[in-house]
Amino acid sequence: MIATEKPSFIVVGPPRTGTSWLRKVLEPHATLPSPSKETRFFDLHYHRGPAWYDWHFPRDRKGPIGEIAPTYFASSEARARIAETLPQAKIVFSFRNPIERAVSLYRLKRAYGMFRWSFDEALRKDPELINSGLYWSHLSRWQECFPPEQLLVSIYDDLVTDAQAFVDRITAFTGLSSISVSQSQLQRVYSSERMTQPRSYVATRLATSVANWCKSRHLDHFVESVRESALLNLFLGGGESLPSISPSTLAELAEIFRPEVDALESHLGRKLEHWKSPTMCREEEITQGKFAARGVAATECSTS
């Protein structure tokens, strides 16, 4: 058990669904892990114990304690551990068009040198790209661990159309004070569209391994100082453009995700027909279209 004051809410993602943007909005009003944005405690570092986890939360509490942790959504280990350790926690999900989300996650992984595969190869070799988009399969398992009043499903489309209402719903659910989304936050964009391959896959992968080693040993401040400096440019970007995605592959993804979307529609009582189409909006087009018209940031980036 976590001996000190426990987190009262966790945003479990999955990745590439607006979670980094949401963290920036909630950060001044909630006590979140710092300086590392994600502890990866419940899926990777549980063996390090509660003291290791507690170390990541500032002693100066700014509001309810919580975590934005998109890798927890599809992790059966994380789900079971959270249910056992934090049975009263509020769990927030953020779902996005699963086809667009899979492509965005692929681009992120290529940019961070995690692999060199084409999108088709990555779909075969990296289970996370599809598995973390099986929304209903995983949500139904979370429902087995927590009562309905502790689970909130948010939809990325609502962030696109009305960011303030999107945030209001989450703050009301988690018990945070009311937050007015500022103009600067509305304009913040985390897009994978402009990402490129790294200059050197070897250097980028080595840097990522060193960063993970440092964070596991409480050297988070060092990692963040490098991340915020010009040194990051040595390891991220600067290479060739990322490959385009074939329409046939998008059509295959649409068929894979269709039963999941159908089940989610039934659960929410909400139509998500556009999530079943293999036609994918470019993130830049979203940013310059509906998001820009409403002054809202379109996409997000998580490096963990």
N, C-alpha and C positions, 0 to 999 in steps of 0.2 A: 504493500500500500504506500501511497505518497503521503509522507508524514506531515508536511506543511499544508498551508492553504491550497486547495485543489482548483484546477481550472473548472470553470462552470460552463464553458462552451468550447466546441471545436468545430471549425469549418473544414470538412474532410474532402472537399473538392468534388470531382477529380481534377487533375492538372489541366491547365489551359482553358479555364472557364471563368476567368475574372478574379481569381483569388488574390493575386498580387495587388491588383487595383483595390480590392476590398480591404486588404491589409493596410494600405496607405491611408484609407479613409478611417478605419477603426483605430489605428495606432495611437493617436493622441487621446483617445477616450477609453482605452482598454489596456490591461497589462498583458502584453504579448512577449514572446521570447525575443531576446535582444543580446548581442547584435545579430546573431544568425536568425534568419526569418523562420526556418523550419528546424525543429530538433531531431526529427526522424526517430523519436524515442520509441513509440509504440510499434513501429515496423522494423527498425534496424538496431536500435540501441537499448532495448528493454533490459538486456542483461547487465547494463551498467548501473542499474538501480535508481531508486527515486531521488537520491541526493544529486545524482548527475542531471536528472531531468529538472529538478527544482532550481539548479544553478542557473539555468537559462532565463529565468524570469526575474526581472528587476525587483529589488527590494522595495523601491519606491512605487507603491501601487497607484495606478492612475484610474482604475476602474475595475470592473469584473476581469478576472483572469481567464485567458483563453488562448487558443492556438489556431493558426491558419495552416493546415497540414494536408495538402491535396493528395499526397501519396497514401494516406490512410484509407481512402474510399474503397479501393479494390483489394486491400490486404485483409485476409481472414484473421491473421495474427493480430493486427492492430485493432480490428473490430472486437475480437474476444477480450483483448487486454484492456481496452477502454471500458467495455461493459463491466469487467470485473473491478477495475481500479477506480473508474469514475462513473458509477451507475446513475448518478443524478445529472450528469452533464447534458446540455442541449447540443444536438448534432445538426449542423447545417450542411446541406448539399447544394451544389451549383452545377446545373446541367446545361450543356450547350449542344447544338447540332453535332451529333457524334462523328459525322464524316469530316466536318471542318475541324473539329477538335483533334481527331487522329492525325490529320495532315499537319496541323500546327505543332503537335507534339513531335512528330517526325522531323519537322524543320528545326525545332529546338535541339533535338538530340544530334542531328547532323552538325549544327552550328557549334555545339559543345564537344564535338569530336568523339561521341560515344560509339559511332559506327560510320562506315562509308557506303553502306548499302543503298541501292535504289529503294524507292517506296515499296515496290512489289516485294523485293527481298526482305525489307524490314518487317513487312506484315507477316511474313513466314517465320522470321527468326526472332522477332521481339514481341512476345505475347502481350506486353503492356499496351501497345498501340490499339489493339482491339479490346482486350480484357477490361481496360479502364473505361471503355465506352459502353459496356454492357450494363446500362443504368438500372434497369428493373431487376436483373438477376442479383446485383449487389445490394440495391436498396431493400429488396425483400428480405435479405439476410440481416441487414441492420434492423429491420422491423421485428425480427425475431429476438433481438437483444435489448431493444428499448421500446417503451410505450409510445404511442403516436403523438402524445403531447410534448415529447422531447425531440421530435424530428421535424425539420423544416426543409422542404424542397424549394429551392429558388431556381429560376430559369434565366439564363444568360440573355435571352431576347428581351426580358423586362429591364435588364440593365441598359440595353441598347435604347429602348424607347423612353424610359423614365428612371434615371439613376437615383433620383431622390427617393422615389417610392420604393425602389429596390432596397435601398439602405434602410429606410424607415421600417420596412417589414422585418429586416434582420435585427435591428436594434431593439425593436419591441419584443421580439422572440427571445433574444439573449439577455435582456435586462439592462442593456447599455442606455445611457442617457441619449436624448435626441441629438442627432448630428445633422448639421446643415452642410451639404456637399458644396465645397467652394468651387469657384470658376477654374482655379488652377488644377484642382483634382479632376474636374470634368474634361479638361484638355489633355490629361496624361494618357499617353498611348504606349502599350507594350505589344508591339506587333512582331510576329515571326516572318512577315512578308519580306522585310528588308534584310533578314539574316542571310549570311553566306557561309560557305564552308570555311573552316579555319585555315590559316596559312600553313600550319603544320599540325596534322592529326596527332603526331607523337607528342609535341610540346603541349598541346591543349589537353590531351588525356593525362599527361604527367601532372600538369597544373591542377587538374580536377582531382586526381588521386591525392596529391599533397594537401589540397584544401580540405578534403574529407578527412584525412589523417589528422590535420590540425584541429578541425572542429570536434573530432571525437575526444580530443585531449584538452578541451577548454581553451583553445587558441583562436576562438571565434573573432576576437578583435583584430588579430593580425590578418585573418582572411578577409574581413570586411574592409580593412584599410587598403589592401591590394585591390579588391573589387572596385573601390571608389576612386582608385588612382588611374593614371595613364598606363600603368603596367598591364591593365586588363586588355588593352588593345594588342598586346603581344601574343595573347593566347586566344582571343575571340575575334572572329571575322578576318577580313583581308584576303580570303580565298575566292575561288570561283563561285558563281551563282549556284543556288540549289536547283536540282533537276525539277522539271515540271511533272505533274501527275497526269497520267492518262485517263481519259473519260471512262474507259472500260474498267479500270481499277476502282474508280469512284462508284460505278454502277454495282460492282461486286460488294463494296462496302455497304452501299445502301440496302442490299438484300440481306447482308449479315445483321445489320442493326435494326431492320424493319420490325421484327417481332418484339424487340426491346422497346422501341418507340411506341408500338401498339399497346403494349402492356402499361407503359408509363402514362399514355393518354387515358386509358381506362381508369387508372388509379387517381390521376389528377382531375379527371373530368375536363380535359382541355385538349384541343386539337393542336397537333404539331406536324401537320402534313409536310411542311417544307423541310423537315428533318429527314424525310424519307426519299427526297429527291437527290439524284447523283450530281445535280448542278450545284457547284460550290461557289459562294461569294468570296471574292478576294478580300483579305483583311483590310487592305488599303482602301478598297471601294467602300467597305462598311465605315471605315474611319472618316472618309471624305463625304459620305452620304448621310444616313440617318444619324449616326453618332455626332458628326460635325454639325449637323443642322440643330441638334439639341445640346451641343456642347459637351458631349460625353466621350470618354475614352473607350475605344473599341476593344482592345485586346490586351492580354497580359502575358507576363513572362515569369516562369518559375524555373530556377536553375537547379533545384534539388530533385 
